[in-house]
Amino acid sequence: MKKFVALGDSFTEGVGDVDSTRPNQMRGWADRVAEVLCAEGDWEYANLAVRGKKIGQVINQQLDQVLALSPDLVTIYAGGNDILRPKADLDALMRGYEGMVRRFA
């Protein structure tokens, strides 16, 4: 069994992509990717993304959980909430992303 895990913020969670047939009333892009994977093979899926999270929160609250699942495929989308702040530090955001990717690699 292969594992696909998505982490990040509202974009990955699926906020704004309404689907009243779902328990959480959303069907985002990560859910759509998972549907294709699961239809074509032996995949499990977890979406750990939470709306409103910033990069540091994703790193501190989601990264270790994802690593513990030993996924075969990971998607990361976060940072939108960070850049909306008046004093966004883009270099720090990129260091956060690089650190996450390094841990998965």
N, CA, C and O atoms as a GROMACS GRO file, in nm:
protein
  420
    1MET      N    1   0.085  -0.118   0.000
    1MET     CA    2   0.000   0.000   0.000
    1MET      C    3   0.089   0.124   0.000
    1MET      O    4   0.178   0.136   0.084
    2LYS      N    5   0.066   0.215  -0.093
    2LYS     CA    6   0.138   0.341  -0.100
    2LYS      C    7   0.058   0.448  -0.026
    2LYS      O    8  -0.064   0.439  -0.014
    3LYS      N    9   0.130   0.550   0.023
    3LYS     CA   10   0.066   0.658   0.098
    3LYS      C   11   0.093   0.793   0.035
    3LYS      O   12   0.206   0.827   0.002
    4PHE      N   13  -0.014   0.870   0.020
    4PHE     CA   14  -0.007   1.009  -0.026
    4PHE      C   15  -0.055   1.097   0.089
    4PHE      O   16  -0.166   1.078   0.140
    5VAL      N   17   0.029   1.193   0.129
    5VAL     CA   18  -0.008   1.284   0.238
    5VAL      C   19   0.010   1.427   0.190
    5VAL      O   20   0.113   1.463   0.132
    6ALA      N   21  -0.091   1.508   0.216
    6ALA     CA   22  -0.089   1.650   0.181
    6ALA      C   23  -0.078   1.732   0.309
    6ALA      O   24  -0.147   1.704   0.408
    7LEU      N   25   0.008   1.832   0.308
    7LEU     CA   26   0.017   1.921   0.423
    7LEU      C   27   0.016   2.065   0.375
    7LEU      O   28   0.050   2.093   0.260
    8GLY      N   29  -0.025   2.156   0.464
    8GLY     CA   30  -0.029   2.296   0.426
    8GLY      C   31  -0.141   2.372   0.493
    8GLY      O   32  -0.177   2.348   0.608
    9ASP      N   33  -0.196   2.467   0.415
    9ASP     CA   34  -0.297   2.559   0.468
    9ASP      C   35  -0.431   2.538   0.397
    9ASP      O   36  -0.457   2.430   0.344
   10SER      N   37  -0.516   2.640   0.397
   10SER     CA   38  -0.651   2.628   0.343
   10SER      C   39  -0.654   2.587   0.196
   10SER      O   40  -0.747   2.519   0.153
   11PHE      N   41  -0.555   2.627   0.120
   11PHE     CA   42  -0.552   2.592  -0.021
   11PHE      C   43  -0.548   2.441  -0.039
   11PHE      O   44  -0.619   2.386  -0.123
   12THR      N   45  -0.465   2.375   0.040
   12THR     CA   46  -0.456   2.229   0.034
   12THR      C   47  -0.576   2.164   0.102
   12THR      O   48  -0.623   2.058   0.059
   13GLU      N   49  -0.624   2.226   0.208
   13GLU     CA   50  -0.741   2.171   0.279
   13GLU      C   51  -0.862   2.165   0.186
   13GLU      O   52  -0.944   2.074   0.197
   14GLY      N   53  -0.872   2.261   0.095
   14GLY     CA   54  -0.983   2.263   0.001
   14GLY      C   55  -1.083   2.374   0.024
   14GLY      O   56  -1.191   2.373  -0.035
   15VAL      N   57  -1.050   2.469   0.110
   15VAL     CA   58  -1.141   2.580   0.138
   15VAL      C   59  -1.174   2.653   0.008
   15VAL      O   60  -1.085   2.687  -0.070
   16GLY      N   61  -1.301   2.678  -0.013
   16GLY     CA   62  -1.346   2.747  -0.132
   16GLY      C   63  -1.388   2.654  -0.244
   16GLY      O   64  -1.447   2.698  -0.342
   17ASP      N   65  -1.359   2.526  -0.230
   17ASP     CA   66  -1.398   2.426  -0.330
   17ASP      C   67  -1.511   2.343  -0.268
   17ASP      O   68  -1.490   2.232  -0.221
   18VAL      N   69  -1.629   2.398  -0.270
   18VAL     CA   70  -1.744   2.342  -0.199
   18VAL      C   71  -1.794   2.213  -0.264
   18VAL      O   72  -1.810   2.204  -0.386
   19ASP      N   73  -1.819   2.114  -0.179
   19ASP     CA   74  -1.879   1.988  -0.222
   19ASP      C   75  -1.966   1.938  -0.108
   19ASP      O   76  -1.916   1.884  -0.010
   20SER      N   77  -2.095   1.958  -0.121
   20SER     CA   78  -2.187   1.925  -0.012
   20SER      C   79  -2.198   1.775   0.015
   20SER      O   80  -2.258   1.735   0.115
   21THR      N   81  -2.141   1.692  -0.072
   21THR     CA   82  -2.148   1.547  -0.049
   21THR      C   83  -2.036   1.498   0.043
   21THR      O   84  -2.036   1.382   0.084
   22ARG      N   85  -1.942   1.584   0.075
   22ARG     CA   86  -1.828   1.546   0.160
   22ARG      C   87  -1.856   1.577   0.306
   22ARG      O   88  -1.929   1.672   0.336
   23PRO      N   89  -1.800   1.500   0.397
   23PRO     CA   90  -1.821   1.527   0.540
   23PRO      C   91  -1.777   1.668   0.582
   23PRO      O   92  -1.843   1.731   0.665
   24ASN      N   93  -1.665   1.717   0.525
   24ASN     CA   94  -1.618   1.851   0.560
   24ASN      C   95  -1.668   1.958   0.462
   24ASN      O   96  -1.628   2.074   0.470
   25GLN      N   97  -1.753   1.918   0.369
   25GLN     CA   98  -1.815   2.008   0.270
   25GLN      C   99  -1.716   2.066   0.170
   25GLN      O  100  -1.747   2.165   0.104
   26MET      N  101  -1.595   2.006   0.158
   26MET     CA  102  -1.494   2.058   0.066
   26MET      C  103  -1.432   1.943  -0.013
   26MET      O  104  -1.424   1.830   0.034
   27ARG      N  105  -1.388   1.975  -0.134
   27ARG     CA  106  -1.314   1.880  -0.217
   27ARG      C  107  -1.209   1.958  -0.294
   27ARG      O  108  -1.234   2.006  -0.404
   28GLY      N  109  -1.093   1.971  -0.234
   28GLY     CA  110  -0.986   2.051  -0.291
   28GLY      C  111  -0.899   1.975  -0.389
   28GLY      O  112  -0.925   1.859  -0.421
   29TRP      N  113  -0.795   2.042  -0.435
   29TRP     CA  114  -0.706   1.983  -0.534
   29TRP      C  115  -0.638   1.857  -0.483
   29TRP      O  116  -0.620   1.762  -0.559
   30ALA      N  117  -0.600   1.853  -0.356
   30ALA     CA  118  -0.532   1.735  -0.303
   30ALA      C  119  -0.628   1.615  -0.301
   30ALA      O  120  -0.588   1.502  -0.327
   31ASP      N  121  -0.755   1.642  -0.269
   31ASP     CA  122  -0.855   1.535  -0.272
   31ASP      C  123  -0.871   1.480  -0.413
   31ASP      O  124  -0.888   1.359  -0.433
   32ARG      N  125  -0.866   1.569  -0.510
   32ARG     CA  126  -0.881   1.527  -0.650
   32ARG      C  127  -0.761   1.442  -0.695
   32ARG      O  128  -0.778   1.342  -0.765
   33VAL      N  129  -0.641   1.481  -0.655
   33VAL     CA  130  -0.521   1.401  -0.685
   33VAL      C  131  -0.535   1.263  -0.622
   33VAL      O  132  -0.508   1.161  -0.686
   34ALA      N  133  -0.577   1.260  -0.496
   34ALA     CA  134  -0.592   1.133  -0.425
   34ALA      C  135  -0.695   1.043  -0.493
   34ALA      O  136  -0.675   0.922  -0.500
   35GLU      N  137  -0.802   1.100  -0.542
   35GLU     CA  138  -0.904   1.020  -0.610
   35GLU      C  139  -0.847   0.950  -0.733
   35GLU      O  140  -0.876   0.833  -0.758
   36VAL      N  141  -0.764   1.022  -0.808
   36VAL     CA  142  -0.703   0.963  -0.927
   36VAL      C  143  -0.605   0.852  -0.887
   36VAL      O  144  -0.607   0.743  -0.944
   37LEU      N  145  -0.521   0.880  -0.788
   37LEU     CA  146  -0.424   0.780  -0.743
   37LEU      C  147  -0.496   0.655  -0.692
   37LEU      O  148  -0.460   0.543  -0.729
   38CYS      N  149  -0.595   0.675  -0.608
   38CYS     CA  150  -0.666   0.561  -0.548
   38CYS      C  151  -0.742   0.480  -0.653
   38CYS      O  152  -0.758   0.359  -0.638
   39ALA      N  153  -0.789   0.546  -0.757
   39ALA     CA  154  -0.861   0.476  -0.863
   39ALA      C  155  -0.768   0.390  -0.947
   39ALA      O  156  -0.809   0.289  -1.005
   40GLU      N  157  -0.641   0.429  -0.953
   40GLU     CA  158  -0.546   0.359  -1.039
   40GLU      C  159  -0.455   0.261  -0.966
   40GLU      O  160  -0.378   0.189  -1.029
   41GLY      N  161  -0.464   0.258  -0.835
   41GLY     CA  162  -0.374   0.168  -0.764
   41GLY      C  163  -0.405   0.156  -0.618
   41GLY      O  164  -0.514   0.191  -0.571
   42ASP      N  165  -0.307   0.106  -0.547
   42ASP     CA  166  -0.320   0.073  -0.406
   42ASP      C  167  -0.267   0.188  -0.320
   42ASP      O  168  -0.154   0.181  -0.272
   43TRP      N  169  -0.347   0.293  -0.301
   43TRP     CA  170  -0.304   0.413  -0.230
   43TRP      C  171  -0.392   0.440  -0.109
   43TRP      O  172  -0.512   0.412  -0.109
   44GLU      N  173  -0.329   0.496  -0.007
   44GLU     CA  174  -0.399   0.554   0.108
   44GLU      C  175  -0.374   0.704   0.104
   44GLU      O  176  -0.276   0.749   0.044
   45TYR      N  177  -0.463   0.782   0.166
   45TYR     CA  178  -0.454   0.928   0.156
   45TYR      C  179  -0.487   0.993   0.289
   45TYR      O  180  -0.580   0.953   0.358
   46ALA      N  181  -0.408   1.094   0.323
   46ALA     CA  182  -0.436   1.178   0.440
   46ALA      C  183  -0.408   1.322   0.402
   46ALA      O  184  -0.305   1.354   0.342
   47ASN      N  185  -0.501   1.410   0.437
   47ASN     CA  186  -0.484   1.553   0.414
   47ASN      C  187  -0.477   1.618   0.552
   47ASN      O  188  -0.578   1.630   0.621
   48LEU      N  189  -0.357   1.660   0.592
   48LEU     CA  190  -0.336   1.718   0.724
   48LEU      C  191  -0.341   1.871   0.722
   48LEU      O  192  -0.320   1.934   0.825
   49ALA      N  193  -0.370   1.929   0.608
   49ALA     CA  194  -0.372   2.074   0.595
   49ALA      C  195  -0.483   2.136   0.681
   49ALA      O  196  -0.590   2.077   0.699
   50VAL      N  197  -0.454   2.255   0.732
   50VAL     CA  198  -0.550   2.327   0.816
   50VAL      C  199  -0.551   2.474   0.774
   50VAL      O  200  -0.446   2.537   0.762
   51ARG      N  201  -0.669   2.526   0.754
   51ARG     CA  202  -0.683   2.666   0.712
   51ARG      C  203  -0.619   2.761   0.812
   51ARG      O  204  -0.621   2.738   0.933
   52GLY      N  205  -0.562   2.868   0.759
   52GLY     CA  206  -0.505   2.973   0.843
   52GLY      C  207  -0.362   2.949   0.887
   52GLY      O  208  -0.301   3.038   0.946
   53LYS      N  209  -0.306   2.832   0.860
   53LYS     CA  210  -0.171   2.802   0.906
   53LYS      C  211  -0.066   2.877   0.826
   53LYS      O  212  -0.079   2.897   0.706
   54LYS      N  213   0.038   2.919   0.897
   54LYS     CA  214   0.154   2.981   0.834
   54LYS      C  215   0.266   2.876   0.828
   54LYS      O  216   0.255   2.769   0.888
   55ILE      N  217   0.372   2.907   0.755
   55ILE     CA  218   0.480   2.811   0.733
   55ILE      C  219   0.533   2.752   0.863
   55ILE      O  220   0.546   2.630   0.875
   56GLY      N  221   0.562   2.836   0.960
   56GLY     CA  222   0.615   2.786   1.087
   56GLY      C  223   0.520   2.689   1.154
   56GLY      O  224   0.564   2.590   1.214
   57GLN      N  225   0.391   2.716   1.146
   57GLN     CA  226   0.293   2.627   1.205
   57GLN      C  227   0.284   2.495   1.130
   57GLN      O  228   0.270   2.389   1.191
   58VAL      N  229   0.293   2.501   0.999
   58VAL     CA  230   0.293   2.377   0.920
   58VAL      C  231   0.414   2.292   0.959
   58VAL      O  232   0.401   2.172   0.979
   59ILE      N  233   0.529   2.355   0.970
   59ILE     CA  234   0.650   2.283   1.008
   59ILE      C  235   0.635   2.223   1.147
   59ILE      O  236   0.663   2.105   1.168
   60ASN      N  237   0.589   2.304   1.242
   60ASN     CA  238   0.583   2.259   1.381
   60ASN      C  239   0.466   2.166   1.412
   60ASN      O  240   0.475   2.086   1.505
   61GLN      N  241   0.357   2.175   1.336
   61GLN     CA  242   0.238   2.098   1.370
   61GLN      C  243   0.206   1.985   1.272
   61GLN      O  244   0.132   1.893   1.308
   62GLN      N  245   0.260   1.989   1.152
   62GLN     CA  246   0.223   1.887   1.054
   62GLN      C  247   0.341   1.801   1.008
   62GLN      O  248   0.322   1.683   0.979
   63LEU      N  249   0.459   1.857   1.003
   63LEU     CA  250   0.573   1.788   0.944
   63LEU      C  251   0.604   1.655   1.012
   63LEU      O  252   0.617   1.553   0.944
   64ASP      N  253   0.616   1.654   1.144
   64ASP     CA  254   0.649   1.529   1.214
   64ASP      C  255   0.538   1.424   1.197
   64ASP      O  256   0.566   1.305   1.187
   65GLN      N  257   0.414   1.470   1.195
   65GLN     CA  258   0.303   1.376   1.173
   65GLN      C  259   0.314   1.309   1.037
   65GLN      O  260   0.293   1.188   1.024
   66VAL      N  261   0.348   1.388   0.937
   66VAL     CA  262   0.361   1.334   0.802
   66VAL      C  263   0.480   1.238   0.794
   66VAL      O  264   0.468   1.130   0.737
   67LEU      N  265   0.592   1.277   0.850
   67LEU     CA  266   0.709   1.190   0.850
   67LEU      C  267   0.679   1.057   0.919
   67LEU      O  268   0.727   0.952   0.874
   68ALA      N  269   0.601   1.060   1.026
   68ALA     CA  270   0.567   0.937   1.100
   68ALA      C  271   0.484   0.841   1.014
   68ALA      O  272   0.484   0.721   1.038
   69LEU      N  273   0.415   0.894   0.915
   69LEU     CA  274   0.333   0.809   0.828
   69LEU      C  275   0.416   0.742   0.718
   69LEU      O  276   0.366   0.654   0.649
   70SER      N  277   0.540   0.782   0.701
   70SER     CA  278   0.630   0.728   0.597
   70SER      C  279   0.564   0.730   0.458
   70SER      O  280   0.550   0.625   0.396
   71PRO      N  281   0.525   0.847   0.412
   71PRO     CA  282   0.454   0.854   0.283
   71PRO      C  283   0.545   0.828   0.164
   71PRO      O  284   0.666   0.849   0.170
   72ASP      N  285   0.483   0.782   0.056
   72ASP     CA  286   0.552   0.765  -0.071
   72ASP      C  287   0.545   0.893  -0.154
   72ASP      O  288   0.632   0.919  -0.237
   73LEU      N  289   0.440   0.972  -0.132
   73LEU     CA  290   0.420   1.096  -0.204
   73LEU      C  291   0.371   1.201  -0.104
   73LEU      O  292   0.281   1.176  -0.024
   74VAL      N  293   0.432   1.319  -0.111
   74VAL     CA  294   0.395   1.430  -0.022
   74VAL      C  295   0.376   1.554  -0.107
   74VAL      O  296   0.451   1.580  -0.201
   75THR      N  297   0.274   1.632  -0.073
   75THR     CA  298   0.259   1.764  -0.133
   75THR      C  299   0.261   1.866  -0.021
   75THR      O  300   0.208   1.844   0.088
   76ILE      N  301   0.323   1.979  -0.050
   76ILE     CA  302   0.333   2.088   0.046
   76ILE      C  303   0.285   2.215  -0.023
   76ILE      O  304   0.338   2.254  -0.127
   77TYR      N  305   0.186   2.277   0.035
   77TYR     CA  306   0.145   2.410  -0.013
   77TYR      C  307   0.113   2.493   0.110
   77TYR      O  308   0.017   2.465   0.182
   78ALA      N  309   0.191   2.595   0.132
   78ALA     CA  310   0.169   2.688   0.244
   78ALA      C  311   0.247   2.814   0.212
   78ALA      O  312   0.331   2.816   0.121
   79GLY      N  313   0.220   2.918   0.286
   79GLY     CA  314   0.291   3.043   0.267
   79GLY      C  315   0.202   3.159   0.230
   79GLY      O  316   0.238   3.275   0.249
   80GLY      N  317   0.085   3.129   0.176
   80GLY     CA  318  -0.007   3.235   0.139
   80GLY      C  319  -0.046   3.322   0.257
   80GLY      O  320  -0.057   3.444   0.245
   81ASN      N  321  -0.065   3.258   0.372
   81ASN     CA  322  -0.101   3.334   0.492
   81ASN      C  323   0.016   3.417   0.543
   81ASN      O  324  -0.004   3.521   0.606
   82ASP      N  325   0.137   3.371   0.516
   82ASP     CA  326   0.256   3.446   0.557
   82ASP      C  327   0.274   3.573   0.473
   82ASP      O  328   0.305   3.679   0.526
   83ILE      N  329   0.256   3.560   0.343
   83ILE     CA  330   0.284   3.675   0.256
   83ILE      C  331   0.176   3.782   0.265
   83ILE      O  332   0.194   3.893   0.214
   84LEU      N  333   0.065   3.750   0.327
   84LEU     CA  334  -0.039   3.851   0.348
   84LEU      C  335  -0.006   3.946   0.463
   84LEU      O  336  -0.071   4.048   0.481
   85ARG      N  337   0.095   3.911   0.540
   85ARG     CA  338   0.136   3.994   0.653
   85ARG      C  339   0.218   4.112   0.603
   85ARG      O  340   0.288   4.100   0.502
   86PRO      N  341   0.210   4.227   0.671
   86PRO     CA  342   0.280   4.347   0.625
   86PRO      C  343   0.432   4.330   0.616
   86PRO      O  344   0.496   4.393   0.531
   87LYS      N  345   0.490   4.249   0.701
   87LYS     CA  346   0.637   4.236   0.701
   87LYS      C  347   0.677   4.092   0.673
   87LYS      O  348   0.750   4.032   0.752
   88ALA      N  349   0.632   4.038   0.563
   88ALA     CA  350   0.665   3.900   0.527
   88ALA      C  351   0.813   3.889   0.494
   88ALA      O  352   0.868   3.971   0.420
   89ASP      N  353   0.876   3.787   0.548
   89ASP     CA  354   1.018   3.760   0.522
   89ASP      C  355   1.026   3.644   0.423
   89ASP      O  356   1.024   3.527   0.463
   90LEU      N  357   1.035   3.676   0.296
   90LEU     CA  358   1.034   3.573   0.192
   90LEU      C  359   1.154   3.479   0.203
   90LEU      O  360   1.142   3.360   0.174
   91ASP      N  361   1.268   3.531   0.244
   91ASP     CA  362   1.385   3.445   0.260
   91ASP      C  363   1.361   3.342   0.370
   91ASP      O  364   1.399   3.226   0.355
   92ALA      N  365   1.299   3.383   0.479
   92ALA     CA  366   1.268   3.289   0.587
   92ALA      C  367   1.165   3.186   0.541
   92ALA      O  368   1.174   3.069   0.578
   93LEU      N  369   1.068   3.229   0.461
   93LEU     CA  370   0.969   3.134   0.408
   93LEU      C  371   1.038   3.027   0.323
   93LEU      O  372   1.009   2.908   0.336
   94MET      N  373   1.128   3.071   0.238
   94MET     CA  374   1.198   2.975   0.152
   94MET      C  375   1.288   2.882   0.232
   94MET      O  376   1.300   2.764   0.199
   95ARG      N  377   1.349   2.933   0.336
   95ARG     CA  378   1.429   2.846   0.423
   95ARG      C  379   1.339   2.741   0.489
   95ARG      O  380   1.379   2.625   0.504
   96GLY      N  381   1.219   2.781   0.528
   96GLY     CA  382   1.124   2.686   0.586
   96GLY      C  383   1.087   2.577   0.488
   96GLY      O  384   1.086   2.459   0.523
   97TYR      N  385   1.056   2.616   0.365
   97TYR     CA  386   1.025   2.518   0.261
   97TYR      C  387   1.143   2.425   0.236
   97TYR      O  388   1.128   2.303   0.229
   98GLU      N  389   1.260   2.484   0.222
   98GLU     CA  390   1.380   2.403   0.196
   98GLU      C  391   1.404   2.302   0.308
   98GLU      O  392   1.439   2.187   0.283
   99GLY      N  393   1.384   2.346   0.430
   99GLY     CA  394   1.402   2.256   0.544
   99GLY      C  395   1.304   2.140   0.540
   99GLY      O  396   1.341   2.027   0.570
  100MET      N  397   1.179   2.168   0.504
  100MET     CA  398   1.080   2.060   0.494
  100MET      C  399   1.118   1.961   0.385
  100MET      O  400   1.116   1.839   0.406
  101VAL      N  401   1.152   2.013   0.269
  101VAL     CA  402   1.189   1.926   0.157
  101VAL      C  403   1.310   1.842   0.193
  101VAL      O  404   1.314   1.723   0.162
  102ARG      N  405   1.408   1.903   0.258
  102ARG     CA  406   1.527   1.830   0.301
  102ARG      C  407   1.491   1.715   0.394
  102ARG      O  408   1.547   1.606   0.382
  103ARG      N  409   1.400   1.738   0.487
  103ARG     CA  410   1.359   1.631   0.580
  103ARG      C  411   1.291   1.516   0.507
  103ARG      O  412   1.311   1.400   0.542
  104PHE      N  413   1.212   1.547   0.405
  104PHE     CA  414   1.148   1.440   0.328
  104PHE      C  415   1.249   1.366   0.240
  104PHE      O  416   1.241   1.244   0.223
  105ALA      N  417   1.343   1.440   0.186
  105ALA     CA  418   1.443   1.378   0.098
  105ALA      C  419   1.531   1.284   0.178
  105ALA      O  420   1.621   1.222   0.122
   0.00000   0.00000   0.00000
